[in-house]
Amino acid sequence: MNWWIAIAKNIPVAALLTLSASCVVLGDLFAKYWSQKPTTALFVVALLGYALSGFFYVPVLLREGLVVSSLIWTIVATAGF
């Protein structure tokens, strides 16, 4: 995972937060679709969205504080919901 941390250092924090929040919104959207019509594909896409959210959020935690970054992430994700 060091390769991702090295790449993520060049990506602005705002972009990483936006990507992370967008992925969790997509994860929730596909989880909702899955709850209405349970298929393996929808379940996998929902899990992938949640996993990518963490993938983009971890580099933010290495560069910024937890409180500020989580507050901004929550606001962006809530706006997306």
PyMOL Python script that loads the backbone (N, CA, C, O; Angstrom):
from pymol import cmd

cmd.read_pdbstr("""\
ATOM      1  N   MET A   1       0.813  -1.200   0.000  1.00  0.00           N
ATOM      2  CA  MET A   1       0.000   0.000   0.000  1.00  0.00           C
ATOM      3  C   MET A   1       0.857   1.264   0.000  1.00  0.00           C
ATOM      4  O   MET A   1       0.329   2.367  -0.144  1.00  0.00           O
ATOM      5  N   ASN A   2       2.150   1.117   0.157  1.00  0.00           N
ATOM      6  CA  ASN A   2       3.005   2.304   0.135  1.00  0.00           C
ATOM      7  C   ASN A   2       2.948   3.030  -1.198  1.00  0.00           C
ATOM      8  O   ASN A   2       3.117   4.248  -1.253  1.00  0.00           O
ATOM      9  N   TRP A   3       2.710   2.290  -2.271  1.00  0.00           N
ATOM     10  CA  TRP A   3       2.604   2.930  -3.583  1.00  0.00           C
ATOM     11  C   TRP A   3       1.426   3.896  -3.612  1.00  0.00           C
ATOM     12  O   TRP A   3       1.523   4.975  -4.197  1.00  0.00           O
ATOM     13  N   TRP A   4       0.301   3.513  -2.979  1.00  0.00           N
ATOM     14  CA  TRP A   4      -0.876   4.385  -2.971  1.00  0.00           C
ATOM     15  C   TRP A   4      -0.627   5.622  -2.111  1.00  0.00           C
ATOM     16  O   TRP A   4      -1.039   6.721  -2.483  1.00  0.00           O
ATOM     17  N   ILE A   5       0.026   5.462  -0.990  1.00  0.00           N
ATOM     18  CA  ILE A   5       0.334   6.596  -0.119  1.00  0.00           C
ATOM     19  C   ILE A   5       1.248   7.570  -0.848  1.00  0.00           C
ATOM     20  O   ILE A   5       1.073   8.784  -0.742  1.00  0.00           O
ATOM     21  N   ALA A   6       2.223   7.048  -1.588  1.00  0.00           N
ATOM     22  CA  ALA A   6       3.132   7.909  -2.350  1.00  0.00           C
ATOM     23  C   ALA A   6       2.383   8.686  -3.430  1.00  0.00           C
ATOM     24  O   ALA A   6       2.645   9.871  -3.636  1.00  0.00           O
ATOM     25  N   ILE A   7       1.459   8.031  -4.113  1.00  0.00           N
ATOM     26  CA  ILE A   7       0.673   8.714  -5.142  1.00  0.00           C
ATOM     27  C   ILE A   7      -0.273   9.721  -4.510  1.00  0.00           C
ATOM     28  O   ILE A   7      -0.417  10.837  -5.008  1.00  0.00           O
ATOM     29  N   ALA A   8      -0.918   9.334  -3.415  1.00  0.00           N
ATOM     30  CA  ALA A   8      -1.925  10.182  -2.781  1.00  0.00           C
ATOM     31  C   ALA A   8      -1.334  11.466  -2.203  1.00  0.00           C
ATOM     32  O   ALA A   8      -2.057  12.443  -2.009  1.00  0.00           O
ATOM     33  N   LYS A   9      -0.036  11.477  -1.928  1.00  0.00           N
ATOM     34  CA  LYS A   9       0.589  12.700  -1.416  1.00  0.00           C
ATOM     35  C   LYS A   9       0.513  13.830  -2.431  1.00  0.00           C
ATOM     36  O   LYS A   9       0.579  15.002  -2.060  1.00  0.00           O
ATOM     37  N   ASN A  10       0.375  13.487  -3.712  1.00  0.00           N
ATOM     38  CA  ASN A  10       0.299  14.490  -4.770  1.00  0.00           C
ATOM     39  C   ASN A  10      -1.127  14.914  -5.092  1.00  0.00           C
ATOM     40  O   ASN A  10      -1.338  15.832  -5.885  1.00  0.00           O
ATOM     41  N   ILE A  11      -2.095  14.260  -4.491  1.00  0.00           N
ATOM     42  CA  ILE A  11      -3.509  14.588  -4.724  1.00  0.00           C
ATOM     43  C   ILE A  11      -3.973  15.516  -3.602  1.00  0.00           C
ATOM     44  O   ILE A  11      -3.715  15.242  -2.429  1.00  0.00           O
ATOM     45  N   PRO A  12      -4.654  16.610  -3.950  1.00  0.00           N
ATOM     46  CA  PRO A  12      -5.139  17.526  -2.902  1.00  0.00           C
ATOM     47  C   PRO A  12      -6.098  16.821  -1.932  1.00  0.00           C
ATOM     48  O   PRO A  12      -6.854  15.929  -2.316  1.00  0.00           O
ATOM     49  N   VAL A  13      -6.042  17.242  -0.687  1.00  0.00           N
ATOM     50  CA  VAL A  13      -6.879  16.651   0.354  1.00  0.00           C
ATOM     51  C   VAL A  13      -8.354  16.799  -0.001  1.00  0.00           C
ATOM     52  O   VAL A  13      -9.136  15.874   0.212  1.00  0.00           O
ATOM     53  N   ALA A  14      -8.737  17.941  -0.536  1.00  0.00           N
ATOM     54  CA  ALA A  14     -10.144  18.162  -0.902  1.00  0.00           C
ATOM     55  C   ALA A  14     -10.601  17.142  -1.944  1.00  0.00           C
ATOM     56  O   ALA A  14     -11.732  16.658  -1.884  1.00  0.00           O
ATOM     57  N   ALA A  15      -9.739  16.817  -2.889  1.00  0.00           N
ATOM     58  CA  ALA A  15     -10.097  15.828  -3.906  1.00  0.00           C
ATOM     59  C   ALA A  15     -10.255  14.441  -3.289  1.00  0.00           C
ATOM     60  O   ALA A  15     -11.182  13.708  -3.631  1.00  0.00           O
ATOM     61  N   LEU A  16      -9.351  14.084  -2.380  1.00  0.00           N
ATOM     62  CA  LEU A  16      -9.451  12.780  -1.717  1.00  0.00           C
ATOM     63  C   LEU A  16     -10.720  12.685  -0.873  1.00  0.00           C
ATOM     64  O   LEU A  16     -11.389  11.651  -0.866  1.00  0.00           O
ATOM     65  N   LEU A  17     -11.050  13.765  -0.160  1.00  0.00           N
ATOM     66  CA  LEU A  17     -12.275  13.769   0.644  1.00  0.00           C
ATOM     67  C   LEU A  17     -13.503  13.659  -0.241  1.00  0.00           C
ATOM     68  O   LEU A  17     -14.448  12.945   0.095  1.00  0.00           O
ATOM     69  N   THR A  18     -13.500  14.352  -1.362  1.00  0.00           N
ATOM     70  CA  THR A  18     -14.632  14.291  -2.280  1.00  0.00           C
ATOM     71  C   THR A  18     -14.782  12.897  -2.877  1.00  0.00           C
ATOM     72  O   THR A  18     -15.893  12.374  -2.965  1.00  0.00           O
ATOM     73  N   LEU A  19     -13.677  12.298  -3.284  1.00  0.00           N
ATOM     74  CA  LEU A  19     -13.721  10.936  -3.815  1.00  0.00           C
ATOM     75  C   LEU A  19     -14.223   9.946  -2.756  1.00  0.00           C
ATOM     76  O   LEU A  19     -15.044   9.077  -3.051  1.00  0.00           O
ATOM     77  N   SER A  20     -13.733  10.082  -1.549  1.00  0.00           N
ATOM     78  CA  SER A  20     -14.131   9.186  -0.474  1.00  0.00           C
ATOM     79  C   SER A  20     -15.627   9.312  -0.181  1.00  0.00           C
ATOM     80  O   SER A  20     -16.330   8.307  -0.072  1.00  0.00           O
ATOM     81  N   ALA A  21     -16.101  10.533  -0.057  1.00  0.00           N
ATOM     82  CA  ALA A  21     -17.519  10.749   0.229  1.00  0.00           C
ATOM     83  C   ALA A  21     -18.389  10.279  -0.936  1.00  0.00           C
ATOM     84  O   ALA A  21     -19.468   9.726  -0.720  1.00  0.00           O
ATOM     85  N   SER A  22     -17.930  10.495  -2.157  1.00  0.00           N
ATOM     86  CA  SER A  22     -18.696  10.052  -3.327  1.00  0.00           C
ATOM     87  C   SER A  22     -18.807   8.532  -3.365  1.00  0.00           C
ATOM     88  O   SER A  22     -19.853   7.988  -3.720  1.00  0.00           O
ATOM     89  N   CYS A  23     -17.740   7.859  -3.004  1.00  0.00           N
ATOM     90  CA  CYS A  23     -17.759   6.390  -2.997  1.00  0.00           C
ATOM     91  C   CYS A  23     -18.718   5.849  -1.948  1.00  0.00           C
ATOM     92  O   CYS A  23     -19.411   4.863  -2.197  1.00  0.00           O
ATOM     93  N   VAL A  24     -18.768   6.478  -0.781  1.00  0.00           N
ATOM     94  CA  VAL A  24     -19.688   5.987   0.244  1.00  0.00           C
ATOM     95  C   VAL A  24     -21.132   6.268  -0.163  1.00  0.00           C
ATOM     96  O   VAL A  24     -22.023   5.480   0.157  1.00  0.00           O
ATOM     97  N   VAL A  25     -21.377   7.362  -0.853  1.00  0.00           N
ATOM     98  CA  VAL A  25     -22.723   7.646  -1.355  1.00  0.00           C
ATOM     99  C   VAL A  25     -23.125   6.585  -2.383  1.00  0.00           C
ATOM    100  O   VAL A  25     -24.251   6.087  -2.357  1.00  0.00           O
ATOM    101  N   LEU A  26     -22.203   6.241  -3.286  1.00  0.00           N
ATOM    102  CA  LEU A  26     -22.491   5.175  -4.256  1.00  0.00           C
ATOM    103  C   LEU A  26     -22.703   3.833  -3.556  1.00  0.00           C
ATOM    104  O   LEU A  26     -23.572   3.051  -3.944  1.00  0.00           O
ATOM    105  N   GLY A  27     -21.904   3.574  -2.524  1.00  0.00           N
ATOM    106  CA  GLY A  27     -22.093   2.350  -1.750  1.00  0.00           C
ATOM    107  C   GLY A  27     -23.474   2.286  -1.124  1.00  0.00           C
ATOM    108  O   GLY A  27     -24.124   1.241  -1.154  1.00  0.00           O
ATOM    109  N   ASP A  28     -23.923   3.386  -0.564  1.00  0.00           N
ATOM    110  CA  ASP A  28     -25.265   3.427   0.028  1.00  0.00           C
ATOM    111  C   ASP A  28     -26.350   3.284  -1.035  1.00  0.00           C
ATOM    112  O   ASP A  28     -27.358   2.614  -0.813  1.00  0.00           O
ATOM    113  N   LEU A  29     -26.141   3.912  -2.183  1.00  0.00           N
ATOM    114  CA  LEU A  29     -27.122   3.824  -3.264  1.00  0.00           C
ATOM    115  C   LEU A  29     -27.291   2.374  -3.722  1.00  0.00           C
ATOM    116  O   LEU A  29     -28.414   1.886  -3.852  1.00  0.00           O
ATOM    117  N   PHE A  30     -26.179   1.696  -3.965  1.00  0.00           N
ATOM    118  CA  PHE A  30     -26.270   0.309  -4.413  1.00  0.00           C
ATOM    119  C   PHE A  30     -26.716  -0.629  -3.294  1.00  0.00           C
ATOM    120  O   PHE A  30     -27.312  -1.670  -3.571  1.00  0.00           O
ATOM    121  N   ALA A  31     -26.443  -0.285  -2.050  1.00  0.00           N
ATOM    122  CA  ALA A  31     -26.968  -1.077  -0.932  1.00  0.00           C
ATOM    123  C   ALA A  31     -28.490  -0.950  -0.879  1.00  0.00           C
ATOM    124  O   ALA A  31     -29.187  -1.918  -0.576  1.00  0.00           O
ATOM    125  N   LYS A  32     -28.996   0.232  -1.169  1.00  0.00           N
ATOM    126  CA  LYS A  32     -30.443   0.430  -1.214  1.00  0.00           C
ATOM    127  C   LYS A  32     -31.049  -0.373  -2.358  1.00  0.00           C
ATOM    128  O   LYS A  32     -32.078  -1.025  -2.182  1.00  0.00           O
ATOM    129  N   TYR A  33     -30.411  -0.330  -3.541  1.00  0.00           N
ATOM    130  CA  TYR A  33     -30.884  -1.135  -4.663  1.00  0.00           C
ATOM    131  C   TYR A  33     -30.867  -2.620  -4.307  1.00  0.00           C
ATOM    132  O   TYR A  33     -31.798  -3.356  -4.634  1.00  0.00           O
ATOM    133  N   TRP A  34     -29.804  -3.051  -3.635  1.00  0.00           N
ATOM    134  CA  TRP A  34     -29.687  -4.448  -3.232  1.00  0.00           C
ATOM    135  C   TRP A  34     -30.803  -4.839  -2.260  1.00  0.00           C
ATOM    136  O   TRP A  34     -31.325  -5.952  -2.322  1.00  0.00           O
ATOM    137  N   SER A  35     -31.169  -3.906  -1.354  1.00  0.00           N
ATOM    138  CA  SER A  35     -32.224  -4.228  -0.388  1.00  0.00           C
ATOM    139  C   SER A  35     -33.577  -4.395  -1.071  1.00  0.00           C
ATOM    140  O   SER A  35     -34.449  -5.096  -0.559  1.00  0.00           O
ATOM    141  N   GLN A  36     -33.755  -3.755  -2.224  1.00  0.00           N
ATOM    142  CA  GLN A  36     -35.010  -3.878  -2.959  1.00  0.00           C
ATOM    143  C   GLN A  36     -35.016  -5.082  -3.892  1.00  0.00           C
ATOM    144  O   GLN A  36     -36.060  -5.692  -4.126  1.00  0.00           O
ATOM    145  N   LYS A  37     -33.843  -5.421  -4.424  1.00  0.00           N
ATOM    146  CA  LYS A  37     -33.709  -6.564  -5.329  1.00  0.00           C
ATOM    147  C   LYS A  37     -32.366  -7.236  -5.052  1.00  0.00           C
ATOM    148  O   LYS A  37     -31.372  -6.918  -5.704  1.00  0.00           O
ATOM    149  N   PRO A  38     -32.327  -8.154  -4.100  1.00  0.00           N
ATOM    150  CA  PRO A  38     -31.059  -8.769  -3.704  1.00  0.00           C
ATOM    151  C   PRO A  38     -30.408  -9.594  -4.833  1.00  0.00           C
ATOM    152  O   PRO A  38     -30.869 -10.676  -5.195  1.00  0.00           O
ATOM    153  N   THR A  39     -29.334  -9.033  -5.359  1.00  0.00           N
ATOM    154  CA  THR A  39     -28.516  -9.764  -6.327  1.00  0.00           C
ATOM    155  C   THR A  39     -27.059  -9.656  -5.875  1.00  0.00           C
ATOM    156  O   THR A  39     -26.675  -8.716  -5.178  1.00  0.00           O
ATOM    157  N   THR A  40     -26.285 -10.611  -6.277  1.00  0.00           N
ATOM    158  CA  THR A  40     -24.879 -10.619  -5.897  1.00  0.00           C
ATOM    159  C   THR A  40     -24.146  -9.414  -6.468  1.00  0.00           C
ATOM    160  O   THR A  40     -23.290  -8.837  -5.796  1.00  0.00           O
ATOM    161  N   ALA A  41     -24.470  -9.027  -7.697  1.00  0.00           N
ATOM    162  CA  ALA A  41     -23.779  -7.907  -8.343  1.00  0.00           C
ATOM    163  C   ALA A  41     -23.996  -6.604  -7.576  1.00  0.00           C
ATOM    164  O   ALA A  41     -23.048  -5.851  -7.355  1.00  0.00           O
ATOM    165  N   LEU A  42     -25.229  -6.335  -7.171  1.00  0.00           N
ATOM    166  CA  LEU A  42     -25.498  -5.104  -6.422  1.00  0.00           C
ATOM    167  C   LEU A  42     -24.792  -5.117  -5.070  1.00  0.00           C
ATOM    168  O   LEU A  42     -24.285  -4.091  -4.615  1.00  0.00           O
ATOM    169  N   PHE A  43     -24.765  -6.268  -4.443  1.00  0.00           N
ATOM    170  CA  PHE A  43     -24.083  -6.405  -3.157  1.00  0.00           C
ATOM    171  C   PHE A  43     -22.589  -6.131  -3.300  1.00  0.00           C
ATOM    172  O   PHE A  43     -22.002  -5.419  -2.486  1.00  0.00           O
ATOM    173  N   VAL A  44     -21.980  -6.696  -4.333  1.00  0.00           N
ATOM    174  CA  VAL A  44     -20.542  -6.516  -4.558  1.00  0.00           C
ATOM    175  C   VAL A  44     -20.226  -5.055  -4.879  1.00  0.00           C
ATOM    176  O   VAL A  44     -19.231  -4.520  -4.391  1.00  0.00           O
ATOM    177  N   VAL A  45     -21.056  -4.408  -5.689  1.00  0.00           N
ATOM    178  CA  VAL A  45     -20.821  -3.003  -6.028  1.00  0.00           C
ATOM    179  C   VAL A  45     -20.954  -2.128  -4.785  1.00  0.00           C
ATOM    180  O   VAL A  45     -20.177  -1.189  -4.610  1.00  0.00           O
ATOM    181  N   ALA A  46     -21.924  -2.420  -3.921  1.00  0.00           N
ATOM    182  CA  ALA A  46     -22.068  -1.666  -2.678  1.00  0.00           C
ATOM    183  C   ALA A  46     -20.831  -1.821  -1.800  1.00  0.00           C
ATOM    184  O   ALA A  46     -20.314  -0.837  -1.271  1.00  0.00           O
ATOM    185  N   LEU A  47     -20.361  -3.045  -1.647  1.00  0.00           N
ATOM    186  CA  LEU A  47     -19.156  -3.280  -0.843  1.00  0.00           C
ATOM    187  C   LEU A  47     -17.934  -2.599  -1.457  1.00  0.00           C
ATOM    188  O   LEU A  47     -17.091  -2.060  -0.739  1.00  0.00           O
ATOM    189  N   LEU A  48     -17.843  -2.626  -2.768  1.00  0.00           N
ATOM    190  CA  LEU A  48     -16.735  -1.964  -3.453  1.00  0.00           C
ATOM    191  C   LEU A  48     -16.761  -0.452  -3.198  1.00  0.00           C
ATOM    192  O   LEU A  48     -15.716   0.164  -2.989  1.00  0.00           O
ATOM    193  N   GLY A  49     -17.952   0.135  -3.216  1.00  0.00           N
ATOM    194  CA  GLY A  49     -18.071   1.563  -2.917  1.00  0.00           C
ATOM    195  C   GLY A  49     -17.584   1.892  -1.518  1.00  0.00           C
ATOM    196  O   GLY A  49     -16.860   2.867  -1.316  1.00  0.00           O
ATOM    197  N   TYR A  50     -17.987   1.071  -0.548  1.00  0.00           N
ATOM    198  CA  TYR A  50     -17.534   1.295   0.829  1.00  0.00           C
ATOM    199  C   TYR A  50     -16.024   1.106   0.970  1.00  0.00           C
ATOM    200  O   TYR A  50     -15.363   1.863   1.680  1.00  0.00           O
ATOM    201  N   ALA A  51     -15.486   0.099   0.296  1.00  0.00           N
ATOM    202  CA  ALA A  51     -14.041  -0.166   0.370  1.00  0.00           C
ATOM    203  C   ALA A  51     -13.248   0.972  -0.266  1.00  0.00           C
ATOM    204  O   ALA A  51     -12.226   1.398   0.274  1.00  0.00           O
ATOM    205  N   LEU A  52     -13.713   1.463  -1.406  1.00  0.00           N
ATOM    206  CA  LEU A  52     -13.021   2.581  -2.064  1.00  0.00           C
ATOM    207  C   LEU A  52     -13.084   3.849  -1.224  1.00  0.00           C
ATOM    208  O   LEU A  52     -12.162   4.665  -1.249  1.00  0.00           O
ATOM    209  N   SER A  53     -14.161   4.007  -0.490  1.00  0.00           N
ATOM    210  CA  SER A  53     -14.260   5.164   0.392  1.00  0.00           C
ATOM    211  C   SER A  53     -13.119   5.174   1.403  1.00  0.00           C
ATOM    212  O   SER A  53     -12.476   6.203   1.612  1.00  0.00           O
ATOM    213  N   GLY A  54     -12.875   4.051   2.016  1.00  0.00           N
ATOM    214  CA  GLY A  54     -11.756   3.936   2.955  1.00  0.00           C
ATOM    215  C   GLY A  54     -10.411   4.077   2.272  1.00  0.00           C
ATOM    216  O   GLY A  54      -9.478   4.654   2.829  1.00  0.00           O
ATOM    217  N   PHE A  55     -10.317   3.547   1.064  1.00  0.00           N
ATOM    218  CA  PHE A  55      -9.087   3.622   0.284  1.00  0.00           C
ATOM    219  C   PHE A  55      -8.685   5.073   0.025  1.00  0.00           C
ATOM    220  O   PHE A  55      -7.503   5.412   0.070  1.00  0.00           O
ATOM    221  N   PHE A  56      -9.670   5.924  -0.244  1.00  0.00           N
ATOM    222  CA  PHE A  56      -9.386   7.337  -0.487  1.00  0.00           C
ATOM    223  C   PHE A  56      -9.266   8.139   0.813  1.00  0.00           C
ATOM    224  O   PHE A  56      -8.630   9.192   0.828  1.00  0.00           O
ATOM    225  N   TYR A  57      -9.868   7.653   1.900  1.00  0.00           N
ATOM    226  CA  TYR A  57      -9.878   8.424   3.143  1.00  0.00           C
ATOM    227  C   TYR A  57      -8.607   8.245   3.981  1.00  0.00           C
ATOM    228  O   TYR A  57      -8.183   9.180   4.660  1.00  0.00           O
ATOM    229  N   VAL A  58      -8.008   7.078   3.941  1.00  0.00           N
ATOM    230  CA  VAL A  58      -6.817   6.815   4.767  1.00  0.00           C
ATOM    231  C   VAL A  58      -5.678   7.804   4.487  1.00  0.00           C
ATOM    232  O   VAL A  58      -5.065   8.289   5.438  1.00  0.00           O
ATOM    233  N   PRO A  59      -5.371   8.124   3.225  1.00  0.00           N
ATOM    234  CA  PRO A  59      -4.301   9.110   2.994  1.00  0.00           C
ATOM    235  C   PRO A  59      -4.619  10.493   3.574  1.00  0.00           C
ATOM    236  O   PRO A  59      -3.714  11.250   3.924  1.00  0.00           O
ATOM    237  N   VAL A  60      -5.901  10.809   3.671  1.00  0.00           N
ATOM    238  CA  VAL A  60      -6.286  12.084   4.286  1.00  0.00           C
ATOM    239  C   VAL A  60      -5.893  12.081   5.751  1.00  0.00           C
ATOM    240  O   VAL A  60      -5.384  13.080   6.261  1.00  0.00           O
ATOM    241  N   LEU A  61      -6.121  10.978   6.425  1.00  0.00           N
ATOM    242  CA  LEU A  61      -5.788  10.882   7.852  1.00  0.00           C
ATOM    243  C   LEU A  61      -4.289  10.994   8.089  1.00  0.00           C
ATOM    244  O   LEU A  61      -3.865  11.459   9.147  1.00  0.00           O
ATOM    245  N   LEU A  62      -3.493  10.580   7.129  1.00  0.00           N
ATOM    246  CA  LEU A  62      -2.044  10.696   7.277  1.00  0.00           C
ATOM    247  C   LEU A  62      -1.567  12.142   7.127  1.00  0.00           C
ATOM    248  O   LEU A  62      -0.473  12.486   7.575  1.00  0.00           O
ATOM    249  N   ARG A  63      -2.383  12.984   6.498  1.00  0.00           N
ATOM    250  CA  ARG A  63      -1.973  14.370   6.240  1.00  0.00           C
ATOM    251  C   ARG A  63      -2.710  15.393   7.086  1.00  0.00           C
ATOM    252  O   ARG A  63      -2.174  16.466   7.361  1.00  0.00           O
ATOM    253  N   GLU A  64      -3.916  15.084   7.498  1.00  0.00           N
ATOM    254  CA  GLU A  64      -4.745  16.025   8.248  1.00  0.00           C
ATOM    255  C   GLU A  64      -5.222  15.385   9.545  1.00  0.00           C
ATOM    256  O   GLU A  64      -5.094  14.177   9.741  1.00  0.00           O
ATOM    257  N   GLY A  65      -5.771  16.211  10.422  1.00  0.00           N
ATOM    258  CA  GLY A  65      -6.289  15.704  11.688  1.00  0.00           C
ATOM    259  C   GLY A  65      -7.610  14.968  11.511  1.00  0.00           C
ATOM    260  O   GLY A  65      -8.350  15.204  10.556  1.00  0.00           O
ATOM    261  N   LEU A  66      -7.885  14.084  12.438  1.00  0.00           N
ATOM    262  CA  LEU A  66      -9.091  13.266  12.378  1.00  0.00           C
ATOM    263  C   LEU A  66     -10.355  14.103  12.518  1.00  0.00           C
ATOM    264  O   LEU A  66     -11.300  13.916  11.751  1.00  0.00           O
ATOM    265  N   VAL A  67     -10.394  15.006  13.464  1.00  0.00           N
ATOM    266  CA  VAL A  67     -11.613  15.754  13.747  1.00  0.00           C
ATOM    267  C   VAL A  67     -12.019  16.614  12.556  1.00  0.00           C
ATOM    268  O   VAL A  67     -13.169  16.572  12.119  1.00  0.00           O
ATOM    269  N   VAL A  68     -11.088  17.383  12.037  1.00  0.00           N
ATOM    270  CA  VAL A  68     -11.410  18.283  10.926  1.00  0.00           C
ATOM    271  C   VAL A  68     -11.755  17.491   9.671  1.00  0.00           C
ATOM    272  O   VAL A  68     -12.743  17.791   9.001  1.00  0.00           O
ATOM    273  N   SER A  69     -10.957  16.492   9.351  1.00  0.00           N
ATOM    274  CA  SER A  69     -11.213  15.733   8.122  1.00  0.00           C
ATOM    275  C   SER A  69     -12.516  14.948   8.206  1.00  0.00           C
ATOM    276  O   SER A  69     -13.239  14.863   7.213  1.00  0.00           O
ATOM    277  N   SER A  70     -12.833  14.378   9.350  1.00  0.00           N
ATOM    278  CA  SER A  70     -14.080  13.619   9.463  1.00  0.00           C
ATOM    279  C   SER A  70     -15.296  14.538   9.431  1.00  0.00           C
ATOM    280  O   SER A  70     -16.350  14.156   8.923  1.00  0.00           O
ATOM    281  N   LEU A  71     -15.156  15.739   9.966  1.00  0.00           N
ATOM    282  CA  LEU A  71     -16.256  16.699   9.905  1.00  0.00           C
ATOM    283  C   LEU A  71     -16.528  17.106   8.458  1.00  0.00           C
ATOM    284  O   LEU A  71     -17.677  17.135   8.018  1.00  0.00           O
ATOM    285  N   ILE A  72     -15.471  17.418   7.731  1.00  0.00           N
ATOM    286  CA  ILE A  72     -15.637  17.790   6.317  1.00  0.00           C
ATOM    287  C   ILE A  72     -16.193  16.608   5.522  1.00  0.00           C
ATOM    288  O   ILE A  72     -17.089  16.784   4.696  1.00  0.00           O
ATOM    289  N   TRP A  73     -15.669  15.411   5.766  1.00  0.00           N
ATOM    290  CA  TRP A  73     -16.153  14.219   5.065  1.00  0.00           C
ATOM    291  C   TRP A  73     -17.632  14.014   5.327  1.00  0.00           C
ATOM    292  O   TRP A  73     -18.389  13.712   4.405  1.00  0.00           O
ATOM    293  N   THR A  74     -18.055  14.176   6.580  1.00  0.00           N
ATOM    294  CA  THR A  74     -19.450  13.988   6.938  1.00  0.00           C
ATOM    295  C   THR A  74     -20.351  14.994   6.235  1.00  0.00           C
ATOM    296  O   THR A  74     -21.434  14.644   5.766  1.00  0.00           O
ATOM    297  N   ILE A  75     -19.904  16.241   6.164  1.00  0.00           N
ATOM    298  CA  ILE A  75     -20.700  17.269   5.486  1.00  0.00           C
ATOM    299  C   ILE A  75     -20.824  16.957   3.995  1.00  0.00           C
ATOM    300  O   ILE A  75     -21.914  17.047   3.430  1.00  0.00           O
ATOM    301  N   VAL A  76     -19.723  16.596   3.367  1.00  0.00           N
ATOM    302  CA  VAL A  76     -19.741  16.290   1.922  1.00  0.00           C
ATOM    303  C   VAL A  76     -20.600  15.046   1.655  1.00  0.00           C
ATOM    304  O   VAL A  76     -21.391  15.030   0.712  1.00  0.00           O
ATOM    305  N   ALA A  77     -20.447  14.015   2.477  1.00  0.00           N
ATOM    306  CA  ALA A  77     -21.224  12.794   2.283  1.00  0.00           C
ATOM    307  C   ALA A  77     -22.705  13.042   2.516  1.00  0.00           C
ATOM    308  O   ALA A  77     -23.542  12.527   1.774  1.00  0.00           O
ATOM    309  N   THR A  78     -23.039  13.822   3.532  1.00  0.00           N
ATOM    310  CA  THR A  78     -24.436  14.131   3.812  1.00  0.00           C
ATOM    311  C   THR A  78     -25.064  14.921   2.669  1.00  0.00           C
ATOM    312  O   THR A  78     -26.213  14.681   2.299  1.00  0.00           O
ATOM    313  N   ALA A  79     -24.317  15.850   2.122  1.00  0.00           N
ATOM    314  CA  ALA A  79     -24.814  16.602   0.963  1.00  0.00           C
ATOM    315  C   ALA A  79     -25.038  15.660  -0.215  1.00  0.00           C
ATOM    316  O   ALA A  79     -25.986  15.842  -0.980  1.00  0.00           O
ATOM    317  N   GLY A  80     -24.189  14.670  -0.368  1.00  0.00           N
ATOM    318  CA  GLY A  80     -24.349  13.694  -1.445  1.00  0.00           C
ATOM    319  C   GLY A  80     -25.530  12.769  -1.244  1.00  0.00           C
ATOM    320  O   GLY A  80     -26.146  12.329  -2.215  1.00  0.00           O
ATOM    321  N   PHE A  81     -25.857  12.467   0.013  1.00  0.00           N
ATOM    322  CA  PHE A  81     -26.990  11.581   0.286  1.00  0.00           C
ATOM    323  C   PHE A  81     -28.270  12.270  -0.101  1.00  0.00           C
ATOM    324  O   PHE A  81     -29.349  11.696   0.049  1.00  0.00           O
TER     325      PHE A  81
END
""", "prot")
cmd.dss("prot")
cmd.show_as("cartoon", "prot")
cmd.util.cbc("prot")
cmd.orient("prot")
